[in-house]
């Protein structure tokens, strides 16, 4: 184990080296080669110190084979001689210092004239008093680190150089010493990694280390008084949190933080960057010393991924204010295409020369940019023989901070430095981009857009994350129980059917793709390699749930063998995996089953009433009854009789149900009960991000935006999201927002008139597409809409949506599909018709909406000519793949060129509405807060007594999101409800 550091400050530049008076416990073990145990202990000792060792001799060789013993003894003696020669290879000065390490953290120091030094924070692993040889302040052959934890600007060395070998951070005077050290040490890190660590540690001289409360008070005062006018980049390092699984709200502990105020700031000795030790420098009390700095709204602070840092700081009880910018969001605004190529991490952005081209960089120090922990601190696990293995490990951050102190300080401080440099560059990039609002050029730049909209929006999203949503865990436990019971029923239903063809299928794992393939597709050849085929039967190991006792065994084994074979019928499958095997995905299974339920009763299928009016059994007449088989999938035709085909389809539908229930359990029901995504208040705090190319929001931990559709929400999961006692929820949703924006952007007369007339937009689309429907409406044979009057229970004539349901379905699909750039080829698959027929239907839609077609053609041309398209508020989506020249990229760009202005503009409108709601003084006074945005829907929570008043205000804000106005050519329709849970408000 590597232990915390030895740190020395030397005030003289004339010394060459410190000699050791030593006999360490490890060196004593070198002379003890008489026992196996000592031998192994010695091996471990030397291996931990970095030597490349021979494989540990076996006990047999050491005890019984004199040749093996002699060989091992010789190798270890050779190592000892190499160590001794290494120590003697340098000329020792006459003046020596002996540093004796004892159990206490305070070392015993014997000083000689001309050599004054101090040791700070010294720890020694051995329990006894031990002395270490120090050569040029490097412990050899010991590879424990000796860190210079000094910010003493008077430190001077002739030809001094920071040397970092295998984690050492020490002072070397000659290249010869460094070469000798490397020859004795097993290089766990690569040369490239060591060079990078050298470059990283070169910034140490610019960093002020704050590790006590009195110093912290002085520095905090300088931040809030002397340099309050500057822009400060801030960053935290946090332990005790799984960032992929846990919310930072009420999770994680800050071990250190850094603040970079730019070159104009000088906190002493020319140091412009502050690194604060929270772990060992005072804990929460240390953070409190900087509370005024973090809470002051007039002090501008820049962050990268502001959400995370804000939450972990606020966990300590004070509010973070003065948010000025989030460089991650600025980068997304500047180039939305990096989501797929490059990414938006601080490492990727600050290491990209194009991104950083506008920053004021010191070419010798700043080009390194942010580097990952793996790159700097990752080490390959050493094998027994001392050589590097393949596994890369990183110590916990608390260990790194204590035992890799200088690299850790530089690594964490570099985050703040890189953030401010990145901010400078992105600000310049955005300032050069003109801002266009609804296609009209404004007197401003995209940096003005950022400051006006995305900066306050980013802050709002963090507030929403902090609020979270209250979850009814008892309700979730109840539906979990129901879901698992229903899943078990569906599993048994499928197994029962499968066991008719394969007896051992009653024990199979229905979640195993391999087992399902043998059962359903045994004998089917691989699509890519016809020489390979799925076996018609195969042995599998499954859990021995029935405790079957095998012959010759005294107790049941955990696993038992079952033999699965093919059902023997050729099931037609159109979907295959990338490797060429028949797919058993949900979509593939649904195609086999068709649109039928998991439940199947042959008598019910015949639609025969077994009881007469008196409830007595009726006689079944021996008459042929026709059954509609159109709903059954492709598996139906594979079986010799219709009854067998129906049974197969219902059984496979049961398998689909298993998958569907499993998805609800694993994605929603179980995660929502986890404490990793909730805070102390038991509210769920998801992470809300602007990270889609169109600018729409996404959520993770958990993904609340991916709630199942209402018709598929069989367990009413939304019902688990509730208002706190005494509160109510308001759920407000835009109606057909994207279609309304398409009408505005294209200035389509037909669509604008349809929205102005109101009613069923999709029925009006169908009427305009098909002349015979238009004629039926004109003759009043059908009604577009019907508004019942008192005493009326049904319309006088059928509604269009009922009389022409198929045509309306196609019209509805086209309304949304065309807005997303879907082609006739794609629609032909959806409708299961020919491409020609699909194209004819699409032409019918465009006949009445020629403006849409012209607008789409213009957007495609714009994308290829300028490499980007724009949203309503002027955000650009770039297409860097435009020069790839492949048909796939061309098709993708054409679809995105149509989709982005529509979907991105919807994101713009939703953002404006949320800012209107957040800034509304009356809503604030009433105590209403935004909790979540899901696509075109927002959720608020507040006092129940003011719910109706607040609902009216929310509708007004959403209807007029442009600073209290609606600048669109079409009205924005908003539907809102008050309820105690999310489901009831839908």
N, C-alpha and C positions, 0 to 999 in steps of 0.2 A: 504494500500500500504506500502510495506517495503521501507524505505528510506535509503540513503547512511549512511555511517558508523561513529561510534564513535570509536576513536582509542586512547589508552592510553599507555604510557611507564612509568613504575615505576622503580626507581633505588634502592629501598629498598626491602629487603627480609623479613623484620620483621613484616610487617603489616598483618593483617588478613582480613580486609574488610573496605570498605568505606560506611559510613552511609549517608542517604539522609535526607535533610530537605525538605519536600515536601508537596504539595497539588496539584496534577495534575488536569487538567481539567477533565480527565476521572474519577478520584476518587471523584471529586465533584459531578459528575453525579450519583455516587452510592447512594448518599443521596436523590436523586430526583426520587421518585417512584410515583409521583402524576399524571403523564400524560402518555398517550399512546405513544406520540411522543418521550418523554424522555426515556420511557421504550425501545422502538425499537432502539433508538440511543445507549442506554447502552448495549443492546444485541449485536449490531454490534461491539461496542467498545471492549467488553470482548471477543467476538468471534475472532476478529482480533488479540487479545493478546494471543490466544491459549487455552482459557478455554473451557471445554466441557459444553455447555449450554443446558438448556431445550429448546424445540421448542418455538419460539416466540409466546406468547399468542395472540389470535385473538383480534381485537378491541371489539368484542361483549363481550368476557370474561372480558376484562379489564374495560370496561365501564358499563356493565350491570349485570355481574355475580360476586357478592361480593366474593363468594367462590373461583372462578377462579382467581380473582384479589389477594385475600389473598394468594393463593397458589403460584402465580407468585412472589408476593412480598417476601414471605418466602424464595423461592429458591434463589432469587437474594441477599437477606440479608445474606443467608447462604454462598453464594459465597464471599460476602464482608468479612464475619467473617473469612473464610478460608484464604483469602488474608492477612488479618490482623494478623492472627495466624502464617502464614508463615513468615511474616516479623519479628515477635517477637520470632521465634523459634531459632534464633541464638544470641549468646552473642555479643553485639556491643562493639567495642573498644572505648576508651575514646577520642581518636583523631578522628576527622571527617573532611571530605572535602565536601564542597558543590559546586556542579557544576551547574551553572545556564545557561540554554539554552535560547537564544534569537533569534530574526529574523535573525541576521547576522550569517555568517558562523563561526565567531570567538567566542568561548565560554568565559564566564566570570569565572575565576578561583580564588577561595580563598584558599590559601595554608596554611597548618599548618606545624609546624616544623617536619622534618623527613619524609615528604611525598612530593617528587618532581615528578611531572609528566607533560606530554605534551599531547595535543589533536590535532590530525591532521584531516583535511578534514571532519569537523563535520557539519552535516546537521540535522535539526529537522523539522518534518512535521507540528507541530502546529504553528500558526501565532503569538501566544502570548508567553511570556517568561514562560517556564515550567521547573520544576525540577523533576528529576527521581531518584528513590531509587536505589542505587547500593549496592549489597551484594556480596562480594568477586568479585568485578568488573563485576557482572552480574546484569543486570537490571531485577528486578522482581516486579510484574509479567509480565512486558513488555517483549515480545519475539522478539523485534527488535534486530538485531545483534550488538554486540560490538566487533569489530575486532581488533586484535593486529596487526596493520600494521607496525610493527617495525622489522628492521633487526639489532637492537641493541643487540650485543652479551653480553652486561653487564646485561641484564635482568635476574634476579635470583629470584626464589620463592622457599620457603621451601614446599616440597610435592606438588609443583604446577602440574597442569594437564590441558591440553587443553580440555575444555568441549564444546560439540556442541549439544545443544538441540534445535531441530526445527530450525536450521539455526544459532543459537548463536555460537560464537567462542570466548570464554571468559576463564578466569582463575578461577578454582575451587580448594579449598584447601581440602575439605573433600568429601567423598562419600555421607555423609548425606545431604549436600547441594544439590548435584546432584539429589538424590532421591526425595527430597522435590520439586525441580524445576520440575521434570518430573510429579509429582503428580498434579501440578498446570497447566501444559501445555498440550493442546491437541496435541498428537503425530501424526503429519501429515506424518512424515517419520518413517519407520520401524526401529526396533532395529538393524537389519542387515545393513541397510543403514547408520545409525548413526555410527556404528562401522567402516564401510568402510570410512566414512568421517573422523573419528578419525585417521585412518591409513594414509589416504591421506594427512591430514594436518601435519603429523609427519615429512614430508620433508621440511616444511616451513623454518626451521632453516638453510637449505642448499641453500636457494634461495636469490639472491640479487635483490631487487626491485629497478628498475630504473624509476623514475617518474618526473625527471626534466632534462632540456637540458644540464646543466653544468655537472651533474653526467653522463649523456649519453655520453658526449664527452670524459670523462675520461675512461669509460668502453670500448667504441669503440676503443680507442687508445690501451688499453691493449689487445684487441682481435687482432688488426692488427699488433702489435709490439711484445708484450711479448709472446702471445700464437698463433702466426700465424702458427707455425709448427704442432699444434694439429689438430685432426679431430673434427669438430664442428657439432653437430646435431641441426637443426633449425626447428621451427614450428611456424605457425601463427594462430591466432583466428580472424575470420572475421564476420562482421555483414552485414546486408542489402543485402543478397543474398540467393536465394533458390538453394541450391547446386544440387538438383535433376532436376531443370528445367532451370537454368541459367548457361551460360558459365562464368568462372572466369575472362575472358578477358574483361576488362572495366566494371566489376561488382564487388560489394562488397567493404567494407571498413575495413581495419585492425584495430582492437581494442587493440591488444597486440601481442607481439611475444616473444618467449623464445629461448635461446641458451644454450646448455649444452656442455661443452668442456672437460668433463671427470674429474676424481678426481685430475689429475695433476694440473689443473687450480685453482687458488685462487684469487677471485676478491675482497677479503677483509673478514676477519673473518672466513676463511675457506669455503667460499661460492663458489661453482663451477658452479652453474646454474644461468643464468641471466633471469629475467622477466622484459620486458619493457612495460610500460603503454603508449600506443599510444593515446588512447581515451581521457584521461585527462592530459597526460604528455607532450603534445606538438604537437600532430597530425602529419601532413606531415613533419614538421620540425624535429620532433623526429626521424622519419624514415630516414631522410636525414643525421642525425648524424652517422648512421650506413651504409651509402651508400658505403663507401670505403671497408667495410668488405664484404658486399654482392657482390660488383663488382669485387673484387680481384680474378683473376683466379688461383692464387697460394695458396689461403687459401681453404682447402678442407672442403666441407660441405655435410652432409648426411641428407636426408629427407625421410619422408614416404608419398608417393603420391606427388612427386616433382612437377608434373604438376600444381596442384592447387596452392601451395604456391608460385611457381615461377611467375605465372600469376598475382596473387593479389599484389605481391611486385612490379612487373614491371608496374603495373597500375599507380604507383607513379612516373614514369618517368626515372627510372634507370634500367640497365640490371643486371640480376643475373648471376654470373659466379662462377667458382670453384666447379661445380657439381662433387661430388665424388661417390655417390651411392644413390639409391632409395631402401629402405628396402622392399617395396612392390614387386618390380620386383625381388629382390634377393630371396624373399620367394617363388615366383612363379617358379623361376629356380630351387630351392632346392626341392620343393614338389608341382608339378602341380595339384595334386589331391585335394588340400585344397579348390579348387573352390566350391566343393559340400559339403565338410565336414570341418568345422572349419573357412574357409574364410581367407581373407588377410587383414582384418582391423588391425590397430595397437593394438586395444583392444584384438582381438582374438589371434594375434601372440605373443604379449608380455605377455599375460596371460597363454600361453601354456608352461608347464614345459619342454616338449620335444624340442620345438623350442628354448627356452631360456637356454637350458642346458649348452651351451658353454659360456654364458656371465659371466663376473666377477661381481657377484651379492653380495650385502649386504643383507643377508637373512632376516634381520629385516625390511628393508625398500624397497627393490627393487622387491620382489616377487609380490607386488600388481599389477605391470604392469599398462598399460593404462586402465582407466575406462571410461565408457560412460557418457555423460552428463545426460542422463535419470537416471542412477544409482545414481549419486551424487546430482543432482539438481532437479530431478523430485519430485513433491509434489502432493499428492492427494487433489483434491479440497474439501474443507470442506463443509459439509452440514450445514443447518440452525442451527441444534442442536449442531454444533461444532465437530461432528464425521467426520472421513475421508470418502470421497466418492470414487468412482471407477476411475474417470477421473484423469489422470496424466498430469500435466502441467509443462512446463519449461519456465521460464522467458527469454526474449531476452538477448543476450549475453552482451549488454551494461548494462542492469540492473544487471545481475549476477556479472559483473566486479565491479560495484559500491557498490552493496548491499550484495553480498556474497564474499567479497573480498579475505579473506584468502583461503577458499576452491577453489575459482576460480583461484587464483594465483597458487596454488598447482596443480590443475587440468591441467591448460594449460602448466605449467612448466614440469609436468610429461610426457607430450607428447615428449618433446625434450629428457628428460632423458631416456625414454623407447626406443626411436628411436636409440640412440647411443648404448644402451645395446643390442638391437635387431641386430644392425649392427655387433657388435662384435661376437655375437653367430652365425649369418648366415654366416659371413666370415669364421669362423672356420668350420662350417658344409660343406660349399662349398669347402673349401681347402682340405677336406678329401676325396672328390669325384674325382676319376680319370677322365680325359678328353679324350674322344675317338672321333677322326675325321674320319668319314666314316668307322667306325668299327676298326680303327687302334689306339692303345694307344699312346697318346702323352706324352711328358715330361711336364706335367702341370696338373692343377686341374680345376674344374668347376668355382672356383673363378677367375682363369686366363681367362677362357672363358668370365666370366662376365665383367671383366675389358677390355678385347679386343673387345668384340662385344656389349653386352647388355648395358653397361654403356654409350658408345657414341650413341647407338641407342635410348636409353631413352631420351637423350638430344636432339637428332634430332626430335623425335616425339613432344616434347614440342615446338620446333621452328616451326614445321609444324602447330601445333595448333595456335600459335601466328599469323602466316601468314593468315590462313583462306582462304576462297574462296569467291569471289565477286558474289553476286546474283542479278539478274535482277528482282526486285520486281514488276515492271509494267507488265512484262511478266507473272509472277505468278498470278497477279490480273486478267489478261485476261483469263488465262486457268482455274482459279477458277470459273469465271462466266460461261464459257462453260461447265465445269464439272458439276456444279450444275444444269444447264439447261438440260443436257443430263440425269442426275440422275432423275430429275423430270419426264422426258419423260418415262424412264424405270419404275419408280414407277407407273405412270398412266397406263402403258401397262399391268402391272401385276394386278393392281386393277380392270381394265376393264374386264379382263378374270375372275378373282375371283368373281366379282359381278354377273356373270351369274349363279353361284351356291349359292352365299350368298349375298343378296342385300346390306347389310351394309358393305361389304368388301371394298367398294369404299371410306370408311372413315378410314379404319384400318391403324395402324402403321406397315408398312412392316418391320421395324427394331425390332419388338417385337417377341421374341422367343415364348412366351406364345400364342400370337395371331396366329402366323404361325402354331403352333402345332394343335390348335383347327381346323383351316381351312384345313390343309393338312392331319392331322392324327387323327382327332376326332374319338373317339371310340376305338383307338388302346390301347391294354393293356400294362402295364409296363413290361419290359422284366424280371425284377428281382422279381416283385411282381404282379402276374396275377390278384390279387384282386383289383388292382388299374388300372384305365384307364383314358385316356384323355377324357374330356367331349365332347359330340357331339355338344353342343352349350353352349355359355357362354357370360355373359355381361361384357363389358370392358368400361372403361372411356378413352376418347380420346379428344384432343384439339378441341374446338368448332370453327373451322376455318370459317364455313359458318354462324356463329352467329345465330344458330337456337334458337328460343325462345320457351322454354318449357311452357306448360300450367300452368297458375297461376303465372308465373314469369313476372316481368316488364322489366327486361333487360336480355340479353343472358348470360348464365353462361360460365365460362372459359372452363369447360369440359362438354362433353355430353356423354350419354350412347349409346353404339351400341351393337347389338347382332350378334355375329359371330357363324356360324355353320359349320360343316364339309362339304366338297364338295361332300361327299357321295361315294367316290371311294377308294378302298384299295390300296394305294401307297406302293410299295415294297421298304423297306428301310433296308439297311445292317448296318448302323451306328447308334449307340446309345450313349447317354450320360453316365457318370459314375453312375448316379442314375437310369439308365434303360429306359429313355424316348427316343423316336425317335429323332435323331439329326437333327437340321436345320442349321448346319454349312455350310460354303461355299462348302466344299468337298461333303457333303451329298446332297446339292441342285444340284451340278454339276452332280452327279451320276443320279439324277432324270431327269435332263434336257438333258444330253448327250452332244455331241459336235455340238451343233447348236447355231445359233445366237439368239439374243433377238427379232429381227425383223422377222415377219412372214406374208407372203401373199400367200394365197392358190393358186392363179393363177401363181405366180412366182414359187411356189413349183412344179407345173405341168410342168414348163418350156415351156409355150405356148407363142409364139410371137403374140401379139395382133395387130401388124401392118405389112402391106406388105412392099415391097421395096419402094413404093411411099409414105409411111407414112400414108396410109389410113387403117382404121380398117379392119382386115381380118376376115374371117368367121372361127369360131371354129368348127372343125369337131367333130362329136359325136363319138369319138373313145376312147377306154380305154387307159389310159396312166399309165405306171408303175412308181412309185416313190421309190427311194432308201431310206428305213427307217432305215438303219443300224446305222446312226449317232445319232438317237434318244435314249434317256436314258430310265431308267426303268419305268418312268411315262407313257410312250407311251402305254404300254400293259395294263395299268389299266383302260383305257377308252373303251367304247363299240364300237366306230368307230375310224378309223385311223385319220380322220380329227380332232376329239376331242383330240386324243392322241398327234397329232402334235401341236395343239394349246396349250395344257398343257405344253409340253416340251419347246416351245418358250416362254411361259409366265414365267415359272420357270427360264429359261435362262435370262429373263429380271430381275428377282429378283437377280440372281447371278451378273448381271451387276450393279445393285444398290449397292451390297456389294463391288464389285471391285472398283467402282468409289468412294465410301465412304472411302475405304482404302487409295486410292491415295490422296484424299482431306485431310483426318485427319492425315496421316502419313508423307506427303511430302508437298503438296501445301500450306496448312495453316501454319505448323510449320516453313517452310523456310521463311515466311514473318514476323515471330515473332522477336521482339527486344531482347528477352531473350537469344537467341543463337547467336546474332551478337554483334559486338563491335561498337564503334563510327564511324568506317570507313564503316559500313554496310556490312562488310564481315562476313560470317558465320564461327564461330570457334567451330568445334566439338571437342569432347574429344576422343582421340585415345589411346587405351589401349592394352597392351599385357595381355589379361586375358582369353584366351582360352586354353584348355588343350594341344592342339597341338602347341601352340605358335603363332598362326595366330592373326592378329590384329582385333580388333573390334572397332566400333565407336558409340558414342551416343551423344545426344543433338546437332544435330540430328544424326540418324543412317544413315549416307551417304553410308555405305557399303551395305545397304539393298535397294538400288535403284531398281525399277521394271525392269525386263528383257526388253531388247529393243523391243521385239515383244509384250510385254504387256504395254509398256510405251505409251499409247494412246494419252497423252497430251504432250509428249516430255519434261518431267520434267528436264532431263539433260540439255536442252537448256537454262534453267534459270541460270546455272553456267557459268559465262562469265569471260573473261580476262578484266583487267582494260584498259582504253583508252591508246593506244600506245603499248599495250602488246599482247601477244599471249599465248595460252595454248599448251603444248605438252602432249599428252596422249599416253603412251607406254604400251604395253601389251605383256606378254609372251604367246606363242602359245603352248597349250597342255603341260604345265609345269609339271603337276603331272604325266602324262603318260610317259613323258621323264625321270622323276626321277624314276618311277617304272622300266623302262627299264634299267637304270643305276644300281639301287639297286639290281635287280634280275639277272643282266647280261643276259637278255633274248635275244638270238640270233635273233629270228624272229622280235621282236620289234625294236631292234637296227638296223637291216637291213631295216625295213620299214621306220624308221625315216631318215636313211641315204639316202634312195632312194627319200624321199620327197613326195610331192603330198598329196592326200587324204588318211590320215591314216585309217579312218574308212572303206573306200572302200577296202583297202588292208586287213584289218581284216576280212571283209566279204568274200573276195576271198579265204583267207586261211582257213576259217571255212567251206565253202561249196564247195565240189568238182565240182558240176555242174557250179558254177560261175567261178571257176578257169578254167574249160574247155572252157567256153564261152569267157573268156579273151584270152586264148591260141589260140582259133580259130579266134580271132579278130572280134567276133560278138558283143562285147561291149568293151568300152575303160575305163581304170582306171581313166585317166585324159585326158583333151583335152586343148591344148594351141592354140587358133585360130591364123591363119596366115592372112596377109592382103588379104581382099576379101572374107574370109570365114565367114559365119554367123551362121553355125551350124556344128556339128561334122558329119563325114561320117557315123558313126554308133552310136547307143545310148550309153550314159555314164552308167557305172555300177550303179551309185547312182540313176539313173532314171529307168533303166531296172530291178534292184533288190532292189527297195526302202525299202521293208519290211525287207529283210535280213540285209541291211546296218543299218537300225534303230536299230535292235537287236544287231548288232555288236557294234554300237556306245554306246548303253546303257551298254553293257557288259564291254566295255573298261573302262568306268568310275565306274560302279557298283562294278566290281571285285576289283578295286583298293581301294574301300571303304568297302570291306568285305561283300558285299551283298550276300545273300544265294539264292538257287533255290526257297525256299518258298516265299521270298520277290519278286523275279522276276516273279513268277507265278501269283501273284496278279497284278503286273504292266502290264503283257502281257495278263491277263485274260485267262490263259491256265492252264493245270494241272501241278502239281509239277514235275511229271515224264517228261513231255515235256520240261519244263524249265530246268530241270537237264540235259537232252540230249543236249540242246543248250549250256549250260555252259560247258559241256564236249567237245563239238566241239571247243570252245574257248581255253580250256586248252590243247587240242591235239597238237596245234601248239606252245604252250607256257608253256611247262612243267617246265621250270626254275622258272616261277612265282609261280606255285603250290608248288614247293619244298621250295621256299623262304617263302611263307606264312605259311607253316607248321612249318618251323623253328622258325618264329617269334611268333607263338602261343605257342610253347613249351618254348621259352625263357620267354614269359610273365608269364607263370605259374611256371617256375622254379626259376626265379629271381625277379618276381614281377614288372617288368618294361620292356619297349622297348625304343629304341633310334632313334633319328633323324640323318640326315646326319652329322651335326656338333657336335653331341654327347649330345644333351639335352635328358633327360630321362622323360618318362611319367610313373608314378607309378600307381599301381592298388591295393590300400589298401583293396578293396572289394574281393580280390582273395580268402580269406578264408571263405567267406559267404556260399559257397557250393550250392547256388541255381542256377538253370538252366539259369535264366535271367542274373545273373551276369556272368556266364560262357560264354554265347553268346555275352554279351556286351564286355567282355575282349577280346574274339577272334576277334571280328570286330575291336576293337580299336587297337589291336596288329598289324593288317594289315594296318589300316588306318593311324595311327599316324606316322610311319616312312615316309610315302608318303606325307601326308598333312603337317606334321611338317617339313620335309625337304624342301618342297616348301616355307614354311615360312622362313626357313633359307636362301634360295637362294634370296628371295625377300628382306630380311633384308640386305644381303651382297650387293645387287645391289643398294639399297637406300644409304648405306654408301659410296659406290663407287661414286655415283652421288653427294652426299653431299660434299665429300672431293675433288672433281675434281676442280682443280684451274682454268681451263679455263671457266668452267660453272660459277664459282663465279665471275670471271672478267667480263663475259658477263652479269651478273645480273640475272641469272636464279635460282629459288628457288623451292624446293619441297613443294607441298601443301597437297597432299593426296595420300594414298595407298588404293586401293580397291581390295582385293584378289591378283590377279597376275598383277594388273594394277597400274601404277603410273602416277600422274598428276603434271606437273610443270608449272610455269608461268614466263615469262621474256619478254624482248624487242622484238617486232615483227621483227625488221630488222635482228636479229641474230637467228631467229627461226630454219631455216634449218641447220645451223651450230650446234646449240645446240641439235637438234634432232639426228644428226649423233653421237654426243658424248654420248647421253643417250643410244642409241642402243648399242654402244661399251661397255659402263659400264655394261649394263644388260646382254650382251652376254658373258662377261668375268668378272663375279662378284668376283672371288677368287683372289683378289689382282692383277687384270688385266689379269687373266688367266681363262681358263675353265678346271677344273680337271675332269669333268664328261666324261663318255664314249659316250655321245650323245651331239650333238650341241644344244644350247639354241636358240630357234626361237623367235625373237622380232619384233613386228609390232608397228610402231609409226606414228602418224599424228600430224600436226599443225593445229589449228583451233581457232576461236574466242569464241566457246562455247564447252562444254563437248559433247553434242549430235553430233555435226558436226564432231567431231574427232573419233567417233565410226565407 
